[in-house]
Amino acid sequence: MRKTLLIIIVVFMALLSVAYLFRIEILLTGISIITDQRVQVGVNQAIEWEKGPEARSESIEKPNIVLILADDLGWNDLTINGGGVARGTVPTPHIDSIAEQGMNFVNGYAGQGTCAPSRAMMMTGRYGSRFGFEFTPTPLGMSTALMMMSQGQELKPIPRANPRTLPYDQMGLPATEVTIAELLKDQGYYTAHIGKWHLGRESGSAPQEQGFDQSLLMHSGLYAEEDDPDVVNSKLTYDPIDRFLWVGLRYAASFNGSDAFKPGGYLTDYYTDEAVKVIEGNKHRPFFLYLAHWAPHTPLQATKQDYNALSHIEDHTERVYAGMIRALDRGVGRVLQSLEANGLTDNTIVIFTSDNGGAGYIGISDVNKPFRGWKITNFEGGIHVPYFVKWPIKIKAGTTYEEPVHHFDIYTTIADAAGATVPKNVEIDGVSLLPYATGEEKVKPHETLFWRAGDYRTVRHNEWKMAVVPQLAKTWLFNLAEDPGETTNLAELNPNVVDELMLLLEEHNKQMVPPKWDSVGAIPINVDKHLRQTQDLVTDTYVYWSN
């Protein structure tokens, strides 16, 4: 009996050891099982988009509006920004043409260094922290996995004790917020959303509850089935986010809140196909098309055709990523061509931006060159994004604007163009960029801009930019006019400037409200090195990011 009990104890301890060594794999397997049970994906179904009248009324002069949003697009992923993927060998002529035929806001800023808060600000014209949307909605399992797999070697993640959480689908845009889609519907616009939303699916936060007549939603995030013979994958074993995504995601869409079904092709091309249908079906009435691409966010999947066209790129991961950029640019080109073919180009506003900068966890250098940092930081690489606006009958082609603008300005710019009045009972932070694009307004849009993700807080005031990370007792101060690459920390040399900017941060934060849900903790993010590079705790620069 004793021998049997001893064997049982030894086996049990051995199993515990294995569970400890492979706890991440066990956790991910459990997430996979749960996901399989929750997401049942049906066969592809045709989308029935609404169609407008057969002819356009002569009295209708309102512009059509197309907002195209990329996900995690790096500043240097576009050839117009001075380089492009794989040392400029993957041109982006169609995306570039929006800037070339309109205005390039060369100091465009994302609302935050991660995706969902930026999207909330675009939809509302307000700092997300004014209404509690401070953190990116993340399934609890993913948050736990990321805390366990966090980078930084000995620099450990900092878990939050007893965080206030919500179910993932309830982490959303409050129904009380007035979105740009709601404003446009009041102006007689047909409103359509395609792609990523990430602003909630319940409690009044779903797209069709937030002003969109119809919504083709990215229900889950594979670009194609993992074993699709026409797709090439690149799995990033060094990236905890990627490991979670391959386990947890499915190839799935939904329409106006329907059950999940398989999309009709490689996701970027599929969204483009459907966007073209929206344009063609509604060319005789004012429409707002919000085309929120998933590309080039991980998981990295390219069509075999795009991959094969880039045989000069030796690194497999970079080649797959480049193929995704190629597909994104092709898709933007098809949307622009559809506008042209239907006689809509001159009186259509096309806005292109990215939700934040390129991610360091993909393991590719220079995606944000010449800026420092990545997504999940407030360094310029994380928040300085492409920002193009084209409206041929109003905006002169080939123009640039140098002063800082922000994602929440998209809201007020669109409202202005459509003749809509923004809400008067709340603080609107955005301003219309149309007077700046037409040269009518000379005063800068913003003297001061703020970013907040938990305790990590940043302010840009004129040429000065300051960031504080209390967990590291660290303050950075940069003069962006002289040092746009943020190479030299001037905090110790300019204590008066630090004090001035600290006061601005304090006053701003007094106006904000507590988050609707807490972060589960803070993880260390390397500012200068991507995940395929050797990390050095002593010499490397880190921030702590809360989510």
Stockholm file with secondary structure:
# STOCKHOLM 1.0

chainA/1-547         MRKTLLIIIVVFMALLSVAYLFRIEILLTGISIITDQRVQVGVNQAIEWEKGPEARSESIEKPNIVLILADDLGWNDLTINGGGVARGTVPTPHIDSIAEQGMNFVNGYAGQGTCAPSRAMMMTGRYGSRFGFEFTPTPLGMSTALMMMSQGQELKPIPRANPRTLPYDQMGLPATEVTIAELLKDQGYYTAHIGKWHLGRESGSAPQEQGFDQSLLMHSGLYAEEDDPDVVNSKLTYDPIDRFLWVGLRYAASFNGSDAFKPGGYLTDYYTDEAVKVIEGNKHRPFFLYLAHWAPHTPLQATKQDYNALSHIEDHTERVYAGMIRALDRGVGRVLQSLEANGLTDNTIVIFTSDNGGAGYIGISDVNKPFRGWKITNFEGGIHVPYFVKWPIKIKAGTTYEEPVHHFDIYTTIADAAGATVPKNVEIDGVSLLPYATGEEKVKPHETLFWRAGDYRTVRHNEWKMAVVPQLAKTWLFNLAEDPGETTNLAELNPNVVDELMLLLEEHNKQMVPPKWDSVGAIPINVDKHLRQTQDLVTDTYVYWSN
#=GR chainA/1-547 SS CHHHHHHHHHHHHHHHHHHHHTHHHHHHHHHHHHHHHHCCCBCCCCCCCCCCCSSCCTTCCCCEEEEEEESSCCGGGSGGGTCCHHHHTBCCHHHHHHHHTSEEETTEECSSSSHHHHHHHHHHSSCGGGTTCCSCCCCHHHHHHHHHHCSSTTSCCEECSSCCCCCGGGSSCCTTSCCHHHHHHHTTCEEEEEECCCSCSSTTCSGGGTTCSEEEEECSCCSSCTTCTTEEEECCTTCHHHHHHHHHCCSCEEETTCCCBCCSSSHHHHHHHHHHHHHHHTTTSCEEEEEECCTTCSSEEEEHHHHHTTTTCCSHHHHHHHHHHHHHHHHHHHHHHHHHHTTCSTTEEEEEEESSCCCGGGCCTTTTTTSCCCTTSSSHHHHBCCEEEECTTTSCTTEEECSCEETTHHHHHHHHHHTCCCCSSSCCCCCCSHHHHTTCCCSCSCSEEEEEETTEEEEEETTEEEEEEGGGTEEEEEETTTCTTCCSCCTTTCHHHHHHHHHHHHHHHHHCCCCSSCCSEEEEEESSCCTTSCCCTTTSCEEEEEC
#=GC SS_cons         CHHHHHHHHHHHHHHHHHHHHTHHHHHHHHHHHHHHHHCCCBCCCCCCCCCCCSSCCTTCCCCEEEEEEESSCCGGGSGGGTCCHHHHTBCCHHHHHHHHTSEEETTEECSSSSHHHHHHHHHHSSCGGGTTCCSCCCCHHHHHHHHHHCSSTTSCCEECSSCCCCCGGGSSCCTTSCCHHHHHHHTTCEEEEEECCCSCSSTTCSGGGTTCSEEEEECSCCSSCTTCTTEEEECCTTCHHHHHHHHHCCSCEEETTCCCBCCSSSHHHHHHHHHHHHHHHTTTSCEEEEEECCTTCSSEEEEHHHHHTTTTCCSHHHHHHHHHHHHHHHHHHHHHHHHHHTTCSTTEEEEEEESSCCCGGGCCTTTTTTSCCCTTSSSHHHHBCCEEEECTTTSCTTEEECSCEETTHHHHHHHHHHTCCCCSSSCCCCCCSHHHHTTCCCSCSCSEEEEEETTEEEEEETTEEEEEEGGGTEEEEEETTTCTTCCSCCTTTCHHHHHHHHHHHHHHHHHCCCCSSCCSEEEEEESSCCTTSCCCTTTSCEEEEEC
//
